[in-house]
Amino acid sequence: MTAAPAQGRSRRWIAAGLALTLGIGLAACSTTDDDLDPAVPSQEVRSINRAGVAPAGGDQAGSFETPVPLDERPEPTQGLVEVDGDPDTLTSTARTSFADRADDVTVSQESNGATLAFERLCAGEVDVVDSSRPITADDYAACQRNGFGVVRLRVAADGVVLAVSSRTDVGADCLSVDQLRTALEAGSTVSTWSQLDPALDDVALQVAGPSAGTPVADTVARTVLSLPETSGSDLRDGYTAAETEDQTLELVAGSEDDQVDELYLASLEAEHGKLQADLKAAWAAWAEAGSELEAAVLEQRRGVRDGHTPAARAAEDARVRTASARRTRAIERVAAARTAFRPVDRTYLDLVDRQRRAEEQRGRVGLFSQAYYAAHAELLRPFEIDTDPGEGRDCVLPDVPSVLDGDYPLSRQLELTVTTRSWQRPEVRAFLTDYLEHSQDHAAQAGLVALPDADVARQLAWLDGDPPRFVAEDGRVEEVPEDEPATTMPTTPPVQVPAR
């Protein structure tokens, strides 16, 4: 996708916003970042926010339930889009990219985590939440109480892949989430794979992966450990926290130089044995030739000393010449055999050492991002994750389609959540449009799974028209199909926001 359409759409939305706000000044009671007490931690929400929602119970920030009358609500700051959410998303890159094309819009970003960010969103404190988890039904209910609907946009996806070395096996290729929890949780007593399942091999279980607070570790926390995020004490004793995924790969599978072609090793082993036997035979021939030469020389000396006949001395001299030539040929044979054997021997011993290290790596499992796994798939053997641990078993491979559609249990969806009120702001829609149009490039640069073209186009169409409705059902906030009757909408009526 090119930058030109983004610039056109961005400026179109901004121009529309200027037309709407022409002649209307900002309310005198508007609250800006300059009004904040520097002593208050950044994660706390302002007492009276731009949506006009005051916290319940006085000044206690973070529990917003009491709407302020419409005519007392301050206006949002024109040209400012406020974002809060998880760290390690695409928003920082998207902000920088958008700033190059929209000089008259400022995007501010905080990273207070999804939980507080959704609280602030539903209080009207921010325009957009960028998160690695969807908005919960409880968050949505808070938005509804304050008169806001929400719109969910997806911008990328990622998944955590558990993998062992492609050269090893632990007896199975599919694990359940319960088994993973038993193996990974703090205080786990599992020390061998067979303790997870008697059908697995009785080899030591060792786990390596990124440190706590990284996207991979936090995805494991949410999908496996039922925690919002990880700390160092949330994972099993002995967990090896690597600084990079390259280090995790080396701990689990060694380097690329450590990989052993088993067929090549087998053929080399046969060649190594033959050349080694040839060298031993050459050394034996050299020793025998040396002994013969030594005996011939001694006999020649006795002939000279004892005055043997000329014919006898001629025979003794001939024996010495023959033995000397034989020893010379033996020396040459040893040199040739050694020349042929040495490089094969070095290669063979190196492969045997790699094979030994591979055996030592058996039982080690690593936690990798899906994109990193895909780039090193030839070195890793991934586990499928069982979504139906009963007799049926439904093992899902961590491939791109299963990560994108969320079928893979250890996947995360990078989302933008917007209130319907902020959706009406031209500068917000300009930013979201630009974000989506460049989301595939941003995802590729960040090593994430990019959305298909069709998903991007579908969401961009929402920004050109009307977004779909989202409602909370069965504890989840989902898009309502276009043909579903309007009776599925929540009964709480939205608060009317007067036109500006």
N, C-alpha and C positions, 0 to 999 in steps of 0.2 A: 504494500500500500504506500502511496506517495504522500508527501507532506502537504501538497497543494490542497487537496480536499479538506484536510484538517484545518488549514489556515482559513479557508473560505467559510467553513461551518462555524469555527470559533468566532470570527469577526461578525458573522451573521447574528449569532446569539448575543454577542456583546452589543451590537448596534441596536438590537431589539430591546435589550435591557436599558440602554440609555434613553430610548424613546419612551419606555414605560415610566422611567423615573424623572423625566424632564420636568423641571419646575417644582419637584418635591424635595425639600431639604431633609437632612438626617434629623431624627428626633433628638432633642437636647439631652434626654436621659440615656442615650445609647451608651453601652458599655464596651470598651475596647481593651486591648491588652495593656495599654498605658494606665488603665484604672486599677489594675490588679495590685494587691499588696505583695511586694517581693518576698515577704516572709511566708506567704501561703505556698505550699508545695504545688508544683505545676500540674499534678494529677487531679487537684481538686477543682470542682466545677463552680463557676460563678453563682452567687446567690440569686441574682436576677439576671437572666440571660436574654439573648436577643429574641428568643421565641416567646418570651413573656411568661415563663413557667417558673414558679418559685418553689424552693424545696419545702417539703412537709416538715413540720416540727421546727419552725424557725429558720436558723441559719445553717442547719446541718446539711452540708453539700452532699449530693449523690443520691438523695431520695426524693425525686421530683414528682409531686402528685397534684399540687394546687395550681391550676391555671390562673394566670393573671388576665383580667379583662382585656378584650381585644384592643380597645382604644388606648390601653396603657402599655402595650407591647412595643419595645423599641424595634426600629427597622434594622435588618442586616446591613452590614457595611457594603456599600456598592463597590463592585470590583474585587471583593475579597471572597475566596473560597477556603473554608476551614475544614481540615482533614485530621482525623485522629484514628488510631488503631494499633495494629501489631507492627513491630519492627520487621525488618527483612522481607518487606513486600516490594512491589514494583513502583510505589508511589513516588519515592525520591527520584528515580529515573524519569518517571512521567512528568513530574513537576519541572525538572530541568529542561526536558524536551518541549513542554508546553510553553515555558517562559520565552523560548526562542521565537515563538510564533504569535504570542499574545502579550504585547507590552502593557496593555491596560487592565490586565487581570493578575492579581497576586494570589498564589496558593500557599497557605500556611499549613504546616504539618507538625503534628505531635505523635509520639509513639507511647501512649500510656497503656497499651494492651487492649484487647478486644472488649473485655468485660466493662471497663470504665468507659471506653469509647462508645459502646452501644448505649450506655446510660446517658452519656452526654448527647448523643444523637437524638434519643427519644425525649430529652429535655429541651431540644432545640438549640443546644449549645454549639454544635458543629453541623456542617453540611453533609459530610461523607465519612463513613467508616470504612477503612481498608483493613481486612481481616483474613485470617486463615481458617475461619470457621463461619458458618452461617449465623444469622441472627436467631436467637432462641425465641420460643413462644412467649416466655416471660418478658423478654425485651420488647417484643412486638406489642404485648399487652400494655406496657408502659407507654409506648408510642401512641397507641389507640386512646389511652386515657387522656393524653395531651392533645388529641385531635389530629395525629399524623398517621398516614399510611406509609408504607415503605416500598421501595423498588430495589431488587437485588440484581446486580450485574456481575458476571464472571469475567475475569481478565486473564487467568492462567490456572494451572493446576500443578501439583507435584505429588509424589508418593515416596514412602520409605520402603526400600527393598532390603530384606534380610537375605544375605547370601554367604555361602562358603566358597572355598576355592573350587574352580572347575575340575581340579585334579583329585578332589576328595569327595567323600560321601559319608553321611552319618546314618544312612538306613532309610531315609524318607525325604520327600521333596515337598510335603504339605504339612503345615502346622496350623492349629487353631489359635484364635486370639487369646483364649484362656491359657493355652500352653505358653504362649509368648509372655503373658502376664506373670505366670508362675516362674518363668526363667529370668525375667528382667526386673521384677519389682525389688525394692529395697527389702533386705532381710531374706531374700531367696536362699533356700538350702539346697537348690539343685546344683550339683557339681558335675554330673555326667548327663549325656543325652538320654541314656536309658531310664533316667529318673523321670523324664517327661513322658516317656512311653516305653514299656518293655520291649517293643518292637524295634526301637532305635538302638544304634550301636552303643556299646559301653565304652565310650571315649569321653575325655574331659571336655566340658562345655566352657568356652571362653568367649566373651563378647567384647567387641571393639566398635567404636563409633565416635561421633562428634561430641563435644562437651555440652553440658546443660545450657539451655537458653538459645540454642541454634534451631533453625527451622526443622531439621530432621529430628532432633531430640524432643522438641515440643510437639511434633506430630505423633511421635511414639507416646508421649505423655497423654495426649488427648484420646488417641484411638486405642491404646493398649492399657495404659495405667489409669485411665479415667481421671486425669489431672489436667488443670488448665495449662500448665507449663512444667518444665523440669527444673529441679535444682540438683546439685551434686549428690544430695542424700536420697534422691528418689529412685536411683538405679542400684542394681545388685552390687555387692562387694566384689571387688576385682574387675569391675568394668573399666576398660582401657579407653580413656578419653583422648582421642587424637586431635591434633591441631588442624589437620586437613584430611580430606577424603583420600588423597594419595597415601597418606600414612596409614589410614585404616586398610586400604587395599594391600599395602605391603605387609601389614600384620596378619591379614587373613590369607592372602594368596601369594605373597612375595612380589618381587618386581617382575617385569616382563622378561628379564634375563634369567629368572628362576624357572620359567616354564619348561616342562619336559615333554617332548614328543615320545610317547611310550613305544610306538612302532620303530622310531629311529633308534631309541635306546636298545631295543631288542636286537636290531640288525647290527648295531655298533658293538654290542656285547659279543656277538659271534665273531665279528672281525677282530675285535680286541683279543679274544681267546686264540684265534689262529695266529695273529702276529706275535703274540706273547710266546706261543709255542715255537714259532720260527726263530725268535730271538734266543730262546733257551737252547734250541738245537744248534744254532750258530755258535753260541758260547761253548757248548760241549765239543763241537768240531774244532774250535780254536784250542781248547785245552788238550784235546787228543793230538792235534798237530804239533803243539808245543812240546808235548812229552816225546813224540816221535823224533822231533828235531834234537831235543836234548840227548836222547839215546844215540842218535846217529853221530853226533859230535863226539860223545864219549868214546864210541867205537873207533872213530877216525883217529883220535888222540892215542888210543892204545896201539893202533897199527903203526903209527909213527914211532912210538916208544919201543915197541917190541920188534920192529924191523920186519913187518909183514911184507910178503912178496909184492912186486909191482901190480900184479893182477888183483890181489886182495885189496891193496890200497886204492886202486882205481874203483873197485866196487864200493868201498867205504866212502870215497869222495862222492860218488854218484848218489849214494843214499842220503848224504848230507844235503846235496843240491835238491833232491826230490822232496825231502822233509821241509826244507826252507821254503820251497815254492808252495807246498801244501799249507804251511802256516800263513804265508802271505795271502793265499786265497781265503783261508779261514778268517783272517783279520778283515779282509774286504767284505766277507759275508756278514760278519758281526756288525760292521759299520752300516751296511745296507739295511739289515734287519732292524737295527736301532733307529735309523732314520725313518723307516716306515712305521715303527711302533710308537715312538715318542709322541707325535701329535695326536694319534688315535688314543693313546693312553691318557693324555691330558684331558681330551674331550670326554672320554668315558668316565674318568674319575670326577670331573665336574658335574656330569649328569647324575652320577650316583649320589654326589653330595646334594644336588638339588632334590633328588628323590627322597633323600633322608630328611631334608628340611620340609618337604611336602608332607611327609608322615608326621612331623612335629606340628604342622599347621592343621592337621586333621582335627576337627571339632571346633575350630575357631570360626565364629560367625561375625559378620560385620553389618552395620547399619549404613545404608547408602541412600542418597537421593536417587530418584528414578532416572534423571538425566545422566548422572554420573555412572550409574549401572549400565545404561544403554551404551555409553561410550566405551565401556570396558567389559562388555558381555562375554567376550571370549575367555576372560580370566575368572569369571564368577559363575557360580551355580545358584540361582535364586530359589527361595522357598515360595511356593504358592501359599495363599492364606485361605483357610477353610471358613466359609461363611455359614456353613450348616454342619456343626460338629456332630450331629446325630448320625444315624446309620446311612443317610443319603450322601453326605459329604459333597460340598460344592467348593472345590479348590479354585481360586482365582489367581491367575498369573499377573504379575505387576507390569503389564504392558501398557502402552500409551492409551489405547481405547478404554481399558478398565480404570485407569487413573483419571482420565477425562470425565467419564460418566459417573465416577464415584463408586463403582462396583467393587473396586479393590479396597478392602477395609482399612488399609494404612495410607489412604490418600488424603490430600487436603486441597481444597478449592480456594484460590485467592479471589476474594470478592470485594466489590464496592457496594455498600448499602447506603441508600439516600432516602430521606423523608420526602413525601410527596410535596411538602411545602418548599424544600430546597430544590426539588426537581423543577419547579416553576421559575427558578432564578436563571436568567440567560447565561451568566458567567459560570454557574455550576454545570449547566448542560454543555457549554463550550468546552470546559475542562474534561468532562466525561467523554464527550465525543472524541477529543484529541487522544485521551487515554486509550480508548478502545481501538482507534484507528492505528495506533502504534503499539498495541499490546503484544502482538506477535513478535515484533522486533525486540521489545523490552524483555519478553520471556526468554527468547533465545540467548540474549546477552547475559541473563541471570542464570542460565542453566535450568530453566523450568520448562514445563510442557505447555506449548502455545495452543490456544484455542483453534479449532478448524475455522476456515473462512466463513462457513455458513453460520456458525455461532456468533462470530463478530458482526456479520451483516445483519443478523436478526436483531441484535441488541442496538445496533446503530439505527435501525428502522424505528425502534422505540423512541430514540432521541429526536427523530425527525417528525414523530407523530405523538401518539399517546402510549404510555407504558401499559403493560398488562396489570391486572390486579393480583395482589399477593394477600393470602390469608393464612391464619394459623390453623392447622388441622393435625391431629394426632401428635402434638408436641413439636411440629415443624412448620416453618413459614415457607409456603410453596406458591408458585405461580398458578393462577386459576386458568384452566383451559378456556379459550374464547367461546366455546359452545356451551359452557356450564352456566346454569341460570344464576342470576344475581342474588338469589336467596342464600348462597353460600358465603356472602360477604358478612363480616362481623356486624353485630347489631349496634355497636357503639357508633354514633354518628360523628363524622369528622367536624372539627371546629372550622367555621368559615373564616378564611383569611381575606380581609378586604383588599381589593385591588389597589395598587399604588398609582 
